């Protein structure tokens, strides 16, 4: 039976014989590796975007699905890091440095954030993750046995990272590229120099080595994570061949795909059909434009009333003590509404099915099946700004405007638009973006107040 590294060498020779690859086939191959690597490496670390959503984001620049904004951001950032690695690998005169590795960490993590962590004594805690900097606290992982596996200490890390770079440079022209890539990956993981992103960077570094040696990138499939971790655990006890063999087998897959592409053959796998169906479904869903009708107006209104307007109110409540009076009003189609204690809408909530046949459904007293609602305004007037030198009144207005195939949310301060955005029916602002809008509004109000009390 042929050993994995021997097969890698044979396939590498076959790939050279099949070259040069046409531009069209190279683009097909690069796209496949790009999507496979970004999707699987992130999915393995908990990112919930599907393969189709990943393609929609990276290739078409569109989003779909109920995911946290950070998941979209980290997928795009990982793609940028992969392209960085590709560029570095092409420059044969450029050596790998610690600064390169820190740059990868800064790229994939984007900005500082808070994350759950485990202390050296095994207790749960939360820490701010700094980007592009080596860890300040010990890090560890809890194994399936319940035991803590500790990585290098913060004190050891800078020394070990310099030793890692020295080791790589000394072995770069000695070891088989697959072995070199595997061991760089493992040695990096064993140090775990950063507070977050270590696994993704290890796989980026592994592919840097392979690409630098004119080999295709290795894709570790997220559904094969158990075998990947098992091979890593074998290396933890000094048994490296299983990990080298595992990575070599993944490289064999990449080489076989590359040879097919070079020959102009179909490089799609059986599982890719499911991915394509998923992507098509996403694209059709994205392109299918819902149009305005009473039930969808109710859905948008209900969401706005329950999820967005309360956050805007909370943002404004911070300034209550600075004003003498506050008045809130609501308008439908430019006419003020007096509710007299009635509910905002009745009798249903957010869930609206296609076959739902409502009777006497009202929004702010308006029967949505008898009167067309084109616009709803939420208005807050703050009276009597304490210490004001000019303009003691301040008006904040939030408008929902319902158009044929979109709706618009416009936030205004004293008739000056702060934020105006169109949304397709069925789409809503992400929670993280609501928080950003909330903070932005508060800052704008504060700045306006400061100009009036000077």
N, C-alpha and C positions, 0 to 999 in steps of 0.2 A: 504493500500500500504506500502510495506517495505521501511524503511528509508535507504538511501545509506550507512550510517555507520553500520547499522545492517546487511545489505547485505554483506558488507566487512567482518564482523565477521563470517557470515555463510560460505562464500566462503573460508575464511582462514581455517576454520575447515575442509571443504571438501578437501582443498589442503593437509592438514596434513594427512588426512585419505588415500589420494592417494599416499602419499610418502612411501618409498623412490623412487625417480625418477632415471631411469637408466642413465648411463654416456652419452650414445648417445642422449637420449631425453633432458638431461640437456644442452648438447652442442647446440642442435637445438634451445632451448628456449633462451639460453644466446646470441646466434648469433642474433636472432630476436630482442630481447630487445636492444642489442648493436647498431644494425643498425637503428632501429626505433628511439631510443633516440638521437643518434648523428645526424641523418638526420633531424629530426623534430626540435630539439632545435636550430640547426644552420640555417636551412631554415627559421625559424621564425624571425631570426635576419638579414636576407638578403643574406645568402649564396645561390648561384645559382646552386650548384651541384645537380643533380637529385638523386633519390634513387638508381638507377642502378650505377651511377658514384660513389656514396658513397660506395656501396658494392665493386665495382671494386677497389677502393682505399684502403679501410680498410681490406678487406678479401684477395684480390689478389695482392695488392701492385702495381697496375697499374693505369694509368690515361688516360682519354680521354675527349675531349671537349675543347672548347675555353673559359677557365676561367682564372682569375687572379691567379698567383701562391699563393697569400695569402689565397685564398679560399681553395686550397688543404691543405695548411699548417694548417689553423685553424681547418679544419675538423679532421686532424690527431691529432692535439693538444687537441681538445675536447675529442677525444677518449682516449687519455692518461689520461686526467683529470677524465673521467668516471671510468677508471680502478683504479685510485688512490682512488676514493670514495668507490669503491667496496672493496679495500684492507682495508681502514680505518674502514669500517662498520663491517668487519669480526673480527677485534680486539676489543672485548668488553671492554677491560681494557683501551683502548686509548680514552681519552676525546676529544671532538671537541674544537679547539682553534682558536683564531684570526689568528695565523700563518698558520694554515691549510687553512683558507679561502684566505689569501694572496697568498699562494702557488698555489691554484686553479686559481686565477687571472693571476699569472705569467705564469702558464702552458698554459692556453687557448689563451693568448695574444701574447705569444712567445717572442716579443721584442718591444721596443718603436716604435711608428709610429705617423704620423700626421693625424688628423681627424677633420671634420667640427663639430662645437659646437655652442651652443646658450649661450650668456652672460646672466647675471642676469637681464638685462634690455630688453632681448628679441632680441638682435642683433646677426646676424650670425658672427662667427669667426672661426679660426682654432687654435687647440692646440695640443701640443705633448702629446701623451698618454703614461704615465709611467706605467710599469707593476709591479704588486705585491705591489703597494703603494696606500694608501688612497688618495682621490682626493685633489687637492690643490685649485681648483676653484669651485664655486657653479655649480651644474648641474640641468637641468630642461628639461622637455619634453613638446612640444606644442601639446595640445589636439585637437581633431577634431573641437572643438568650436573656436579654435584660442587662447584660454587662455593658459598661462604658468602654468604648475604644477611643483612646486619646491620641490626638495628633501632636505634632511638634509644638513646643511652648512658644509664646511670643518672643522670648529672649533668644531662643535657638533659631527662629525662623529666618532672620536676615542672613545669618551665617550659612544655614542649610541651603538657602536659595542661591547664594553665591557659589557654594559647592556644587549645586545642581547644574548651574550654567557652565562651570569649569568641567564637570563630568561630561556634559553634552558635547562641549567643544573637543574634548580629548577623544571621545568615542565616535564622533560624527563620521569619520572616514574609516572606522574600524568595523563597527557592527553592521549587520544586515539592516537595511532601512526599516523593515517591519519590526525587528527586535529593538532598534533604537527608538522608534516611535512608541512602542509599547512600554519600554522602561522609562522613558521621559514622562509619559502619562502616569505610570505608577509612582515614580519617585515624587512627582509633583503632588499627587493625591495624598501620599503618605505624610508630606509636610503640611498640606492644607493651609497655605499661607494667608488666605483671606477669610474674612468673616462669612462671606457668601460667594457663590459662583464658582467654587473650586472644581466641581465635576465638569461643568461646561468648558472651563478654561483648559482642563486636562485634555479634553477631547479636541479642542481647538489646536492645542500644542501638538498633539499626536498627528493631526492632519497637516499641520505646518511641516513636520518632518517628511511625511509621505509626499506632499505636493512638491516640496523642495527637491525630492529625489525622482521627480517626474512620474509619480504613482498617483492613482486616484485616491480621494479621501475615503476613510472608513466610516461606515454608517452603523452605529450600534442601535439596533431597533429597540424601541421602548418596550415592546412586548417580549423581548428576550432579556429584560433587565435582571431576572433571577440568575441566569447563566453568567451574565457579565459580572455581577456582584460575587458570585461563587468563585470565579476565576481571580478576582481581586483579593478575596479572602485567602485563597491559596497562596498568593504572593505575600500576604501579610505574615505568613509563617515560613517564608523563605523558599516556597515552591513556585518558581517563576514560569516554567514551561507551560502549564495550563493557560496562563494569561497570554503568553506569546502566541500559543496555538490558537486561542480564541480570536485574538486580533487578526492573525494571519487568515483565518477562515472568513472573517468579515471582509478582509482585503481581497480575497479570492472572488467574493460576490461582486465587489466593485470592479475588479478587473474583467470579469466575464461580461458585465454590463457595458463596460468601456469598449471591449472587443466587438460586441454586437453593434454598438453605435458607430464604431469606425467602419464597419462593413455595411452600414446603412440599414441594419435590421431593426426590427421592433424591439424597443428596450422596456416596454411596459410589461409589468408582471400581472399575474392573476389578481393579486390584491389591488393593483392599480385601477382595475375596472371599478371596484367599489369606491375607490377614492374619487375617480372621475364622476361617478354617479352622484356622490356626495357633493362634489364641487358644482356640478350642473344644477343640483337642487338648490344649493346656496345662491348661485347666480340667478336662477329663475326667480327665487324668492326675493332677491335683491332688486331685480329688474321689474318685478310685478308691482305696479304702482296702484295702491288702493286709492279710491277716490272718496270724496266727502259724502257722508250720509249720516243720518241722525244718530245711529248707534255708535259710530266711530267718533263723532263729536262728543258724545257723552263719555266715551272711553278716555279721550284726551283731557276733557274737563275734570273727570274723576281723578286721573293721575296727577294733574296739575294741582288740584285742590288738596290732595292727600300727601303728595311727595315733594312738590316744589315750593308752593306758596308758604307752607309752614316754615320751611328753611329760610325763605326771604324774610318772613316775619321775625324769626329768631335773630336774624342778622340785624334787623332794625331795632329790636328791643334793647340792644346794648346802648342805644342813644336816648332812651326814654327819659332819663334823669336830666338831660340837657335841654328838654323842651317843656313848655307849660302845658300844652294840650296835644292830643293825637286824635285824628279822625280817620276812620276807614270807611270806604265806600266801594260798591261794586256796580258795574254797568254792563248791560247787554245791548248790543247794537247802539251804543252811545246813550242809552237811556238808563238813568239810575234805578237801582233795584232796592226796594224796601222789603225785607224778608219777614219781619214780624215774628222772629223765632222759628220759622220753618227751616227744614233741612235744605242744604244747598241743592241736592238732587234726590229724587226718589223714583222707584223703590229699589234700584239695583246698584251693584258695585262695579268693580273693574272688569270682571269676566263677562265677555259678551260673545255669544256664539252666533254663527251665521244664520241659524234658524230661529233665533230669539225674536219673538213678536211682542214687543212691549206695548203696554196700554197706559196712557196718561203719564208718560215719563216726562218729568219737568226738570229743567236746569234753571235755578234762581227764579222759579215761578213761570218759566216759559215752557210750554208744551213743545218738545223737540220735533213732534210729528205734525204739528199744525203751524209752527212759526220757525222759519229758517234762522239759525243763529250763525252770524258771520263774524262776530267779534265779542269778546268778553274782557272787561278791564277790572283789575284789582287796584284800588287807589288808596294811598296813605298820605295824609297831609300832616306834617309836624309843625305845630304853631309855637311861636314864642321862644325862639332860640335864646338861651341865657347868654348875656354878654355880647349879643350880636351888634355889630357896628352898621350892618346893612342886611337887607333881606332876612327878616326873622322867621319867615316861613320856608318850608322845604317840602317838595312834593315828589313822591316815588310812585311810579306807575308800572304795573306788569300787564301786558296785553297778550291775549291769545287771539290770533286772527286765523280763521278757517277759510282756506282757499280750495280750489277744485281738487288738487292732488297733493297738496302739502298744507302744513299749518306753520304759523310763525309765532315765535315767542320774542317779545320785545320788552326789555327792561329800560325804563327811562328815569332820569333824575332831573327834575325841573324842565321837562320837555326836551331834554337832551338824551339821545339814545346811548346807553352804555353797552348794550348787547342786543343784537337782533339776528336770530338764526332761524332758518327754515328746516323743517323735519318732514320726512315722509310719514304718512299715517301708518301707525303700527310701530314706529320707532320712538324711543324716549331717551332723555338725557341720562347718561350713566351717573350713578351715585357719586363717583369721584369728581365728575364735572359739575354736579350740583354744588358740591363743597367748594370747588374753585370759584363758581359764580357767586356763592354766598360770601366768600372772603373778598372777592373783587368788589362787590357792591358795598360791603362795609368800609373798605379802604376809600372808595370814591366818596361815600357820604362823609367820612372823617375828614378827608382833604377839603371838601366843600365847606364843612363846618369851620375848619381852621382858617379858611380865607375870610369867613364872615365875622370872626371874633377877634381879628387882629386889631 
